[in-house]
């Protein structure tokens, strides 16, 4: 069994596809919008995850990308809430982390993120950086840099968990190490380790000089 140890001061999690399985809601929302505007559904699904609504619209149909249209689609997504589930292993992992050593950085709105996390029975994060808390969304590192600053840690001493290329790029740009989950796209181009879900992660006693040790112990592919 492959095992990798990552020593760090804090852990930063994406939400959708990383700790919460909301794929059905997200994809249904984007498929409806794509159909409404005559956009190929394959193109919508290819970029539906990992970015804020406005930036996704800019990729799909720049002429339609306005703050008002993004807000309308966000509201439509909120109307479809229900049916989410925790990613396997998320409850155990989050419960084993000190509350002041982890945060959530998501492309969803701040309030929606808190509701979604609570709805699936996960611990409430002390810090959430949502789409409305940053000027630039993923793949820009702003969200991860803000989360690290609010935790009082160097982002280079953080581990980021992500499930999409934009999120992985954001974590990398912040200077963190990135663990990719295969829950959404199955492959991430830039990561330090890859796991199927959070059941692969254990929190162990760290060596001196570090706050946390994460042991990745199953379903793992590294350095590709």
C-alpha positions in Angstrom: 0.0 0.0 0.0 1.4 3.4 -1.0 1.8 5.9 1.8 2.8 9.6 1.7 3.2 11.9 4.7 2.5 15.6 4.4 3.5 17.8 7.3 1.7 21.1 7.5 0.4 23.9 9.7 -3.1 24.0 8.2 -5.4 22.3 5.7 -7.5 24.2 3.1 -10.4 22.5 1.5 -12.4 23.2 -1.6 -16.1 22.4 -1.0 -18.1 21.1 -4.0 -16.6 17.7 -5.1 -14.1 17.8 -2.2 -16.0 17.7 1.0 -19.6 17.9 -0.4 -21.0 15.9 -3.3 -23.3 18.4 -5.0 -22.4 17.4 -8.6 -26.0 16.7 -9.6 -27.2 20.1 -8.6 -24.3 22.0 -10.2 -24.5 20.1 -13.5 -28.3 20.4 -13.7 -28.1 24.1 -13.2 -25.5 24.6 -15.9 -27.2 22.2 -18.3 -30.4 24.2 -18.0 -28.6 27.5 -18.6 -26.7 26.1 -21.6 -29.9 24.7 -23.1 -31.6 28.1 -22.5 -28.9 29.9 -24.5 -28.2 27.3 -27.2 -24.8 26.4 -25.8 -23.5 22.8 -26.4 -24.1 20.9 -23.2 -20.7 19.1 -23.6 -19.0 22.5 -23.4 -20.9 23.4 -20.3 -20.1 20.2 -18.5 -16.4 20.6 -19.3 -16.1 23.8 -17.3 -19.1 23.6 -14.9 -16.9 22.8 -11.9 -14.2 24.7 -10.0 -14.9 28.3 -11.0 -17.3 31.1 -9.9 -20.4 31.4 -11.9 -19.4 34.7 -13.6 -16.0 33.3 -14.7 -17.6 30.1 -16.0 -20.0 32.2 -18.1 -17.1 34.2 -19.5 -15.6 30.9 -20.8 -18.9 29.7 -22.3 -20.5 32.8 -23.6 -18.6 36.1 -22.9 -21.5 38.1 -24.4 -23.9 36.8 -21.7 -21.5 37.1 -18.8 -22.8 39.9 -16.6 -23.0 40.2 -12.8 -26.8 40.2 -13.1 -26.9 37.0 -15.1 -24.5 35.3 -12.8 -26.6 36.3 -9.8 -29.7 34.9 -11.5 -28.0 31.6 -12.1 -26.7 31.4 -8.6 -30.3 32.0 -7.3 -31.6 29.2 -9.6 -28.9 26.8 -8.2 -30.0 27.7 -4.6 -33.6 26.9 -5.5 -32.5 23.3 -6.4 -30.7 22.7 -3.1 -31.3 19.2 -1.6 -29.8 15.8 -2.3 -26.2 16.7 -1.5 -24.1 14.2 0.5 -20.8 14.3 2.3 -17.8 13.0 0.3 -16.8 9.7 1.9 -14.3 10.3 4.7 -15.1 14.0 5.0 -16.8 13.8 8.4 -14.0 11.7 9.9 -11.3 13.9 8.5 -12.8 17.3 9.4 -13.7 16.0 12.9 -10.1 15.0 13.5 -8.7 18.4 12.7 -8.3 21.2 15.2 -10.9 23.8 14.3 -8.3 26.5 14.0 -6.2 24.5 11.6 -8.6 24.2 8.6 -10.7 26.3 6.4 -13.0 26.1 3.3 -12.2 28.0 0.1 -15.0 27.6 -2.4 -16.4 29.1 -5.7 -19.9 29.0 -4.2 -21.3 31.9 -2.3 -20.4 32.2 1.4 -23.9 31.7 2.7 -24.6 28.9 0.3 -21.4 27.1 1.4 -22.3 27.3 5.1 -25.8 25.9 4.3 -24.5 23.1 2.1 -21.9 22.0 4.6 -24.5 22.0 7.4 -27.0 20.1 5.3 -24.7 17.1 4.8 -23.8 17.0 8.5 -20.2 18.2 8.4 -18.6 20.3 11.1 -19.0 24.1 10.6 -15.7 25.6 9.5 -14.4 28.6 11.5 -13.3 30.2 8.3 -15.0 30.1 4.9 -13.8 32.1 1.9 -16.6 32.1 -0.7 -17.1 33.5 -4.1 -18.3 36.8 -2.7 -15.3 37.2 -0.4 -12.7 37.6 -3.2 -12.1 39.9 -6.1 -10.7 37.1 -8.3 -11.9 33.6 -8.3 -10.0 30.3 -8.9 -7.6 29.7 -10.6 -6.4 32.9 -9.0 -4.9 32.1 -5.5 -6.6 35.0 -3.7 -9.0 32.8 -1.8 -6.4 30.4 -0.6 -4.1 33.2 0.4 -6.9 34.9 2.4 -7.7 31.6 4.2 -4.1 31.1 5.1 -3.8 34.7 6.4 -6.9 34.4 8.5 -5.6 31.1 10.0 -2.3 32.9 10.7 -0.2 30.5 8.7 2.2 30.7 5.8 0.4 29.3 2.7 3.5 27.4 1.8 3.0 25.4 5.0 -0.6 24.4 3.9 -2.1 21.4 2.2 -4.9 22.1 -0.3 -7.5 19.5 -1.2 -9.1 20.1 -4.6 -11.1 18.2 -7.3 -10.7 20.5 -10.4 -7.9 22.0 -12.5 -8.8 25.6 -11.6 -8.7 24.8 -7.9 -5.5 22.9 -8.2 -3.9 25.8 -10.1 -5.1 28.2 -7.3 -3.6 26.1 -4.6 -0.3 25.8 -6.5 -0.2 29.5 -7.2 -0.7 30.2 -3.4 2.4 28.1 -2.8 0.6 25.2 -1.1 0.9 21.5 -1.8 -2.1 20.1 -3.5 -3.9 16.8 -3.1 -6.3 16.1 -5.9 -9.5 14.1 -5.5 -10.7 12.1 -8.5 -14.4 12.8 -7.6 -15.2 15.2 -10.4 -12.7 15.1 -13.3 -10.7 12.0 -12.4 -7.4 13.6 -13.1 -5.7 16.9 -12.2 -2.7 18.2 -14.1 -0.7 19.6 -11.2 -0.8 18.0 -7.8 1.5 16.4 -5.1 -0.7 13.4 -4.6 -4.0 12.0 -5.9 -6.7 10.1 -3.9 -10.1 8.7 -4.7 -11.8 10.3 -1.7 -11.1 11.5 1.9 -11.1 8.0 3.3 -7.5 7.9 2.2 -6.4 10.6 4.7 -5.4 10.1 8.4 -4.3 12.8 10.9 -1.3 11.7 12.8 1.1 13.1 15.4 3.5 15.5 13.5 7.2 15.8 14.0 8.5 18.8 15.9 8.1 22.0 14.1 4.8 21.2 12.4 1.2 21.4 13.6 -0.3 18.5 11.6 0.7 15.4 9.7 -1.6 14.0 7.0 -0.9 10.4 6.0 -2.3 9.4 2.6 -2.7 5.7 2.8 -4.8 4.3 0.0 -6.0 4.7 -3.6 -3.0 6.9 -4.3 -1.1 8.0 -7.3 1.7 10.4 -6.9 3.9 12.8 -8.8 2.2 12.5 -12.2 
